[in-house]
Each structure stands twice: as structure tokens, then as C-alpha cells.
Amino acid sequence: MKNPVILFSVQLLAVISFAQNQSSYEPIRHFVFHDIYINEAPGIQPSQINRLSHLSYVFNYSYTSCIDTEYNLPIWVSHHIDSDALINVFNKRSSYYPKDPQYPNLEANAYKKTGYDHGHLAPAADFTWSREAYNQSFYMSNMAPQHACLNRKGWCHLEGTVRKWAEEKFADDFYIVAGAITNEFIDTICLSDISQIFVPKYFYKVIMMLSPDQNPRSIGFIIPNQDIDNYSVQNFAVTVDSVEMLTKLNFFSFLPEALQETAESVKADVVYYNFTLSCPNTKCKSIYKKTSQLPENRKDFKCK
């Protein structure tokens, strides 16, 4: 999506080139812009412009994260997969979520006992090709507080769906950005008397699919942070343009402008799967019976 007047833009290197030999790792061009458009938002407030001064960037081996330091939330995490990247070299799942050395403000296991899951924005299962990439995917710079009945069902199923597209060579390359939408919040988690994590009401994911023999295709999702089952995820599909309008982000600008505009204005015709990929479609009551209290009933740690 392109708009006529750009008030402010920050350009970042974000997508990784994968190869079976890890020593051949090299970053390639992929840009996410933080844009505020005067013509699109005539009522914009100074506080919205000021948001751009709160951004902190983390460049890890397999993903790039942009964190809003006031909300302590990743507003986007960018990575790339293809069928070769889905080899199962290392998948020893951790139950520990370390602080990222590049962003130590978020303590390890920051959501523990809050009723929220540590929800991956770039999924760990996309990085089984490398021990380093897999382990770094558990850093807090890649986490957001998600309702467990979203994280373990609908969000998980969407992650598996994108991997299935890659496995079935629905396209050659998948460029993926996911993040928290910071327009509306449902809760807060106190880190200290002066620092807190905001819990977003919605998350998004956008996917650009590229193959040499066809035009780029894309699809986006805007998903509420609540109990969402596996098969309802497709109901939240939107165009990438819709996500850009909501987030004030400009994705996939490594593409020629004409191709970008065409691809992002149409929802790609994709396949959804009416069978469990890797996420059991468990009842929400069962999920929270085994963990902690429902977020909506949470009292401990809640900021006043």
C-alpha cells in the first residue's frame, strides 16, 4: 500500500536467507516501514507521532523484532520460511522464555502466573533447521501475552497452516510479519512500579507468497486475543492493505511498487485445513484447568 504523504519512516533490514548449510546465512533485503500518513489520518494526535520514538529494534539470527518500549510489546516480528527451512534438525521445546540480551527490559518468563501464555509471534517450529535459531525464538523479544485458548488453538493452527503451505510448495518463499496491534488493550501486567506490559486486544499476521513463475500473492489476519478455535481462524482473513491501514505499517516494500499494491489489495486464494495440524482443538475450560486462572478473572499482578 502506498500513500501520498509520508510524515515519518523507519527502514529496517528484517528477513533471513535460509540454506541447509548454516554457515551460508546472510540477511537479504526486506523492509518494514513505520508510516504515519497525514492525508490518511487528518485527526492524528501528537501522542501517535510520539509512538515512533518508543521503538527499539532487535536483530536476531532468524528474526527481527520491533518493540514498543512504552507498551513492552513487539509490534512486529519478521521472518522468512521455505520448504527447505522446515527440516527437523532441532526441536527440543523449552518451557523457559529468556530475556533477549538486546532488549533486557523484558525479564525472563514475564507472563508467568498471569493467566497469559508466552505467545510466539515468529513460531518456534519455523526454526527447527537450526539450534541457534530455534533457541532464540523463545526470547522475550518474540513473545506477546496471549490468551492460552488463542495461543494453543487458533494461533497455533494458523502457524501450522502457513508451514503446510510451504511444505506443499504453495509458493517458493513465504515472508511473514506478525505482531500486536496497539490501538486497544484489554489488560496490563506489572513488571514494577514504573514498568508494565500492555495486553493487546488484537494480533495480526501477514504473509507474502513469492514464486518466480507467478505474481506475488498475500493474505492477512486480524485475530482477537480470546478463545479462538482452529477452524475459525479463516474467518479473520483480510487483505494486507487492511492490516496496513490499522497498524500504520507498510509491509513487503522490497517488491516493486506496482506488484506490491496489486498483491496487497487482494486476499490470496489459499487452502485451509479441516484437520488438526499440530494443535489439538481442546476446550478452553480444559486448557485453563491445567494451567492458571482465566485472564478475565485475573487479580494477581494486574496494574491499577
NULOBA-798214 format. One record per residue (C-alpha): x, y, z; residue number from 1; residue in one letter. Coordinates in pm, 1 decimal. Layout:
# NULOBA-798214
{atom {X,Y,Z},NUM,a}
...
//
This chain:
# NULOBA-798214
{atom {0.0,0.0,0.0},1,m}
{atom {135.5,340.2,-92.6},2,k}
{atom {9.6,677.5,30.7},3,n}
{atom {91.1,1025.4,-97.3},4,p}
{atom {238.7,1196.4,207.4},5,v}
{atom {480.7,1025.5,445.1},6,i}
{atom {537.5,1204.1,773.5},7,l}
{atom {794.2,963.7,909.7},8,f}
{atom {953.3,634.9,801.1},9,s}
{atom {1196.9,397.9,959.5},10,v}
{atom {1352.2,141.5,729.7},11,q}
{atom {1479.5,-189.8,863.7},12,l}
{atom {1655.7,-498.1,740.7},13,l}
{atom {1449.2,-793.2,855.2},14,a}
{atom {1423.0,-1110.9,650.0},15,v}
{atom {1666.4,-1400.8,657.1},16,i}
{atom {1802.4,-1603.7,367.5},17,s}
{atom {1791.1,-1971.4,462.1},18,f}
{atom {2014.0,-2255.0,344.1},19,a}
{atom {2077.6,-2602.2,470.6},20,q}
{atom {2435.3,-2505.0,548.9},21,n}
{atom {2403.2,-2258.9,836.5},22,q}
{atom {2741.0,-2101.1,757.7},23,s}
{atom {2582.3,-1959.5,440.9},24,s}
{atom {2340.1,-1747.3,644.6},25,y}
{atom {2314.5,-1396.1,504.3},26,e}
{atom {2049.8,-1129.1,556.8},27,p}
{atom {1866.3,-1022.9,243.0},28,i}
{atom {1657.9,-717.2,165.7},29,r}
{atom {1318.1,-688.1,328.1},30,h}
{atom {1180.1,-366.3,466.8},31,f}
{atom {904.8,-277.4,710.1},32,v}
{atom {823.1,91.9,726.2},33,f}
{atom {661.7,272.0,1016.1},34,h}
{atom {447.8,527.0,839.2},35,d}
{atom {209.1,794.8,954.5},36,i}
{atom {17.5,946.6,665.6},37,y}
{atom {-123.1,1296.5,706.2},38,i}
{atom {-377.4,1251.8,428.5},39,n}
{atom {-498.1,920.4,567.9},40,e}
{atom {-522.8,1040.0,928.5},41,a}
{atom {-616.6,1409.0,943.9},42,p}
{atom {-711.0,1375.8,1312.6},43,g}
{atom {-381.1,1226.4,1418.5},44,i}
{atom {-270.2,1319.3,1769.5},45,q}
{atom {83.8,1422.6,1873.1},46,p}
{atom {89.1,1117.6,2101.5},47,s}
{atom {54.9,892.2,1796.7},48,q}
{atom {350.1,1058.2,1628.3},49,i}
{atom {543.3,1023.1,1951.6},50,n}
{atom {496.2,645.7,1936.9},51,r}
{atom {780.9,630.2,1685.8},52,l}
{atom {1027.3,749.3,1949.8},53,s}
{atom {944.2,442.3,2160.1},54,h}
{atom {1062.7,184.7,1907.6},55,l}
{atom {1352.6,-48.9,1981.2},56,s}
{atom {1487.8,-295.6,1723.2},57,y}
{atom {1626.2,-643.1,1784.5},58,v}
{atom {1818.3,-829.3,1513.5},59,f}
{atom {1848.6,-1199.7,1590.6},60,n}
{atom {1973.8,-1489.0,1383.2},61,y}
{atom {1638.1,-1584.8,1240.5},62,s}
{atom {1400.8,-1294.5,1301.3},63,y}
{atom {1386.6,-918.5,1350.7},64,t}
{atom {1166.6,-765.9,1617.2},65,s}
{atom {1042.0,-411.4,1666.5},66,c}
{atom {939.5,-342.8,2026.6},67,i}
{atom {734.2,-53.6,2153.7},68,d}
{atom {924.5,30.8,2472.0},69,t}
{atom {629.9,202.5,2640.8},70,e}
{atom {394.8,-91.2,2592.2},71,y}
{atom {676.0,-352.9,2617.3},72,n}
{atom {524.5,-531.7,2319.0},73,l}
{atom {668.0,-645.9,1985.3},74,p}
{atom {461.4,-456.3,1731.9},75,i}
{atom {614.4,-660.8,1453.8},76,w}
{atom {836.8,-964.3,1417.8},77,v}
{atom {956.2,-1052.0,1069.7},78,s}
{atom {1095.1,-1378.6,931.0},79,h}
{atom {1104.4,-1599.4,621.6},80,h}
{atom {1042.1,-1966.8,552.0},81,i}
{atom {1050.9,-2202.3,255.9},82,d}
{atom {1022.0,-2579.2,225.3},83,s}
{atom {1396.7,-2627.0,282.6},84,d}
{atom {1377.6,-2437.7,613.2},85,a}
{atom {1130.2,-2685.8,760.8},86,l}
{atom {1383.0,-2963.3,817.0},87,i}
{atom {1361.6,-3106.8,1166.5},88,n}
{atom {1716.5,-3068.9,1296.6},89,v}
{atom {1638.2,-2932.9,1643.0},90,f}
{atom {1302.6,-2911.7,1819.7},91,n}
{atom {1368.9,-2967.9,2188.7},92,k}
{atom {1099.7,-2733.8,2313.1},93,r}
{atom {1179.7,-2508.0,2606.5},94,s}
{atom {942.1,-2404.9,2883.1},95,s}
{atom {1170.3,-2110.3,2960.1},96,y}
{atom {1148.1,-1769.7,2791.9},97,y}
{atom {1483.4,-1589.1,2837.4},98,p}
{atom {1530.1,-1214.9,2822.9},99,k}
{atom {1678.0,-1100.3,2494.7},100,d}
{atom {2029.3,-956.4,2551.0},101,p}
{atom {1938.9,-684.3,2300.4},102,q}
{atom {1626.5,-587.0,2495.0},103,y}
{atom {1676.7,-672.6,2865.9},104,p}
{atom {1376.4,-462.6,2981.1},105,n}
{atom {1157.4,-769.5,2940.5},106,l}
{atom {1251.5,-1011.5,3215.4},107,e}
{atom {1254.2,-1385.9,3152.2},108,a}
{atom {914.7,-1555.3,3184.4},109,n}
{atom {749.7,-1214.3,3218.7},110,a}
{atom {392.9,-1350.1,3191.7},111,y}
{atom {431.8,-1633.0,3443.4},112,k}
{atom {122.4,-1685.2,3662.0},113,k}
{atom {-68.7,-1403.3,3491.5},114,t}
{atom {-310.8,-1629.7,3304.8},115,g}
{atom {-149.8,-1538.3,2971.0},116,y}
{atom {68.6,-1761.4,2756.4},117,d}
{atom {404.9,-1656.9,2617.7},118,h}
{atom {277.8,-1645.2,2261.2},119,g}
{atom {536.5,-1674.9,1984.1},120,h}
{atom {499.7,-1417.9,1706.4},121,l}
{atom {752.3,-1597.5,1485.5},122,a}
{atom {674.2,-1964.4,1564.2},123,p}
{atom {948.3,-2188.1,1703.8},124,a}
{atom {850.7,-2465.9,1462.2},125,a}
{atom {960.6,-2243.3,1171.2},126,d}
{atom {1319.5,-2259.0,1301.9},127,f}
{atom {1387.6,-2628.8,1355.8},128,t}
{atom {1662.6,-2606.5,1090.3},129,w}
{atom {1899.2,-2455.0,1349.1},130,s}
{atom {1960.8,-2496.0,1722.2},131,r}
{atom {2055.2,-2127.7,1749.3},132,e}
{atom {1753.2,-2005.8,1554.3},133,a}
{atom {1517.6,-2232.4,1748.0},134,y}
{atom {1651.2,-2128.3,2089.2},135,n}
{atom {1641.4,-1757.9,2003.6},136,q}
{atom {1277.4,-1789.4,1901.7},137,s}
{atom {1198.1,-1827.1,2274.3},138,f}
{atom {1345.2,-1487.0,2359.4},139,y}
{atom {1103.6,-1238.1,2513.5},140,m}
{atom {1156.2,-1011.4,2210.4},141,s}
{atom {948.2,-1267.3,2016.2},142,n}
{atom {674.0,-1303.6,2278.8},143,m}
{atom {338.1,-1138.8,2340.5},144,a}
{atom {80.9,-1209.0,2615.9},145,p}
{atom {-180.2,-1429.4,2451.9},146,q}
{atom {-492.8,-1590.7,2585.9},147,h}
{atom {-398.5,-1959.7,2613.0},148,a}
{atom {-708.5,-2060.5,2415.2},149,c}
{atom {-582.2,-1848.7,2126.1},150,l}
{atom {-214.0,-1938.3,2155.5},151,n}
{atom {-268.2,-2315.0,2178.9},152,r}
{atom {-550.4,-2343.1,1928.8},153,k}
{atom {-634.5,-2081.5,1664.7},154,g}
{atom {-297.7,-1900.0,1654.2},155,w}
{atom {-108.8,-2229.6,1664.5},156,c}
{atom {-327.7,-2370.2,1385.0},157,h}
{atom {-261.5,-2063.3,1170.1},158,l}
{atom {114.4,-2107.9,1219.8},159,e}
{atom {82.9,-2472.3,1117.1},160,g}
{atom {-128.8,-2375.2,817.6},161,t}
{atom {142.1,-2145.4,681.0},162,v}
{atom {403.6,-2419.5,727.4},163,r}
{atom {173.8,-2662.0,545.4},164,k}
{atom {154.2,-2417.1,255.2},165,w}
{atom {533.4,-2413.4,246.0},166,a}
{atom {561.7,-2793.2,270.7},167,e}
{atom {314.8,-2835.9,-14.7},168,e}
{atom {504.3,-2569.7,-215.0},169,k}
{atom {201.2,-2345.3,-236.9},170,f}
{atom {475.2,-2090.9,-314.8},171,a}
{atom {855.3,-2095.9,-310.0},172,d}
{atom {907.4,-1830.8,-42.6},173,d}
{atom {694.9,-1703.9,245.3},174,f}
{atom {771.7,-1367.5,403.7},175,y}
{atom {585.5,-1336.3,732.7},176,i}
{atom {526.3,-1049.6,974.8},177,v}
{atom {323.4,-1085.4,1294.9},178,a}
{atom {266.6,-853.1,1587.3},179,g}
{atom {48.4,-694.5,1848.0},180,a}
{atom {-196.9,-423.6,1744.5},181,i}
{atom {-150.6,-137.9,1989.1},182,t}
{atom {-472.7,53.3,1921.7},183,n}
{atom {-666.6,-114.9,2202.4},184,e}
{atom {-573.0,-309.3,2517.1},185,f}
{atom {-759.5,-546.2,2746.8},186,i}
{atom {-521.3,-576.4,3043.4},187,d}
{atom {-185.2,-483.3,3190.8},188,t}
{atom {89.3,-685.8,3356.5},189,i}
{atom {300.1,-508.4,3617.7},190,c}
{atom {674.8,-555.4,3585.8},191,l}
{atom {749.4,-293.4,3850.5},192,s}
{atom {601.2,24.2,3997.6},193,d}
{atom {704.1,213.3,3685.2},194,i}
{atom {701.6,-51.8,3411.7},195,s}
{atom {423.5,-266.0,3272.1},196,q}
{atom {328.5,-481.3,2976.0},197,i}
{atom {9.2,-393.6,2791.6},198,f}
{atom {-206.4,-682.8,2672.8},199,v}
{atom {-340.1,-620.4,2321.8},200,p}
{atom {-696.6,-687.4,2219.5},201,k}
{atom {-589.5,-799.7,1871.3},202,y}
{atom {-295.8,-959.0,1692.9},203,f}
{atom {-217.2,-966.7,1322.9},204,y}
{atom {-21.3,-1181.5,1081.5},205,k}
{atom {57.4,-1102.2,717.8},206,v}
{atom {209.7,-1339.7,463.8},207,i}
{atom {360.8,-1263.2,123.4},208,m}
{atom {399.8,-1563.1,-108.9},209,m}
{atom {653.5,-1543.7,-389.7},210,l}
{atom {736.7,-1775.4,-679.1},211,s}
{atom {931.7,-1692.1,-997.1},212,p}
{atom {654.0,-1823.9,-1221.0},213,d}
{atom {363.0,-1621.0,-1081.7},214,q}
{atom {274.4,-1281.6,-944.0},215,n}
{atom {311.6,-1222.7,-568.2},216,p}
{atom {13.8,-1317.6,-351.7},217,r}
{atom {-60.8,-1213.0,2.8},218,s}
{atom {-305.9,-1257.4,285.9},219,i}
{atom {-350.4,-1103.9,629.3},220,g}
{atom {-526.8,-1197.0,952.8},221,f}
{atom {-657.2,-978.6,1235.9},222,i}
{atom {-739.7,-1205.3,1530.4},223,i}
{atom {-885.4,-1116.7,1872.2},224,p}
{atom {-689.1,-1214.1,2183.2},225,n}
{atom {-950.5,-1458.0,2312.7},226,q}
{atom {-1069.1,-1816.1,2275.9},227,d}
{atom {-1040.5,-1891.6,1902.1},228,i}
{atom {-1066.4,-2249.4,1778.2},229,d}
{atom {-859.7,-2398.4,1497.7},230,n}
{atom {-1119.5,-2377.7,1226.0},231,y}
{atom {-1242.9,-2026.1,1298.7},232,s}
{atom {-909.8,-1867.8,1203.6},233,v}
{atom {-1002.2,-1844.0,836.3},234,q}
{atom {-1293.2,-1616.2,934.1},235,n}
{atom {-1040.4,-1348.4,1032.7},236,f}
{atom {-862.8,-1335.4,696.2},237,a}
{atom {-829.6,-987.9,541.5},238,v}
{atom {-619.8,-813.6,279.7},239,t}
{atom {-272.0,-696.0,375.2},240,v}
{atom {-392.6,-345.2,288.2},241,d}
{atom {-645.3,-374.4,572.7},242,s}
{atom {-371.2,-461.0,821.2},243,v}
{atom {-156.7,-173.9,698.0},244,e}
{atom {-438.2,75.1,746.1},245,m}
{atom {-493.3,-44.8,1102.0},246,l}
{atom {-127.6,-66.3,1209.5},247,t}
{atom {18.9,223.1,1006.6},248,k}
{atom {285.8,-17.6,882.4},249,l}
{atom {396.5,-73.3,525.7},250,n}
{atom {497.3,-434.5,465.1},251,f}
{atom {694.9,-602.7,188.5},252,f}
{atom {831.8,-286.5,32.1},253,s}
{atom {1117.4,-485.7,-120.7},254,f}
{atom {870.8,-556.1,-402.8},255,l}
{atom {829.5,-320.2,-698.3},256,p}
{atom {554.8,-74.6,-610.8},257,e}
{atom {306.2,-192.4,-873.5},258,a}
{atom {339.0,-557.3,-770.6},259,l}
{atom {315.9,-468.2,-402.7},260,q}
{atom {-2.0,-266.4,-448.3},261,e}
{atom {-168.3,-537.8,-657.2},262,t}
{atom {-74.9,-822.3,-422.6},263,a}
{atom {-172.3,-644.4,-101.7},264,e}
{atom {-515.3,-533.2,-221.7},265,s}
{atom {-644.2,-888.2,-277.3},266,v}
{atom {-676.5,-1181.0,-35.7},267,k}
{atom {-489.8,-1475.0,-184.6},268,a}
{atom {-696.8,-1781.7,-264.7},269,d}
{atom {-549.7,-2026.4,-12.7},270,v}
{atom {-618.9,-2372.0,126.9},271,v}
{atom {-740.8,-2418.0,484.3},272,y}
{atom {-721.1,-2747.6,667.2},273,y}
{atom {-1016.0,-2903.8,848.7},274,n}
{atom {-791.7,-3143.5,1037.3},275,f}
{atom {-557.1,-3088.6,1330.0},276,t}
{atom {-208.3,-2997.0,1213.9},277,l}
{atom {-19.5,-2975.5,1542.3},278,s}
{atom {-265.4,-2807.7,1780.1},279,c}
{atom {-541.3,-3009.5,1947.8},280,p}
{atom {-871.6,-2823.1,1936.8},281,n}
{atom {-918.8,-2855.7,2313.7},282,t}
{atom {-1200.0,-2688.7,2505.1},283,k}
{atom {-1086.7,-2368.1,2670.5},284,c}
{atom {-1202.4,-2487.0,3012.6},285,k}
{atom {-968.3,-2786.0,2986.3},286,s}
{atom {-671.8,-2569.0,2889.4},287,i}
{atom {-709.5,-2338.4,3186.4},288,y}
{atom {-783.4,-2620.8,3428.0},289,k}
{atom {-427.7,-2741.0,3367.8},290,k}
{atom {-256.9,-2402.2,3384.8},291,t}
{atom {-378.0,-2098.9,3573.5},292,s}
{atom {-679.6,-1876.8,3612.3},293,q}
{atom {-858.1,-1731.0,3312.0},294,l}
{atom {-719.1,-1386.9,3223.7},295,p}
{atom {-1060.7,-1228.3,3259.4},296,e}
{atom {-1070.0,-1342.4,3623.2},297,n}
{atom {-710.7,-1248.3,3699.0},298,r}
{atom {-628.4,-1038.0,4004.7},299,k}
{atom {-262.0,-1102.6,4084.2},300,d}
{atom {-12.0,-869.9,3913.0},301,f}
{atom {-283.0,-665.2,3745.5},302,k}
{atom {-183.1,-299.2,3725.5},303,c}
{atom {-426.2,-48.5,3869.1},304,k}
//
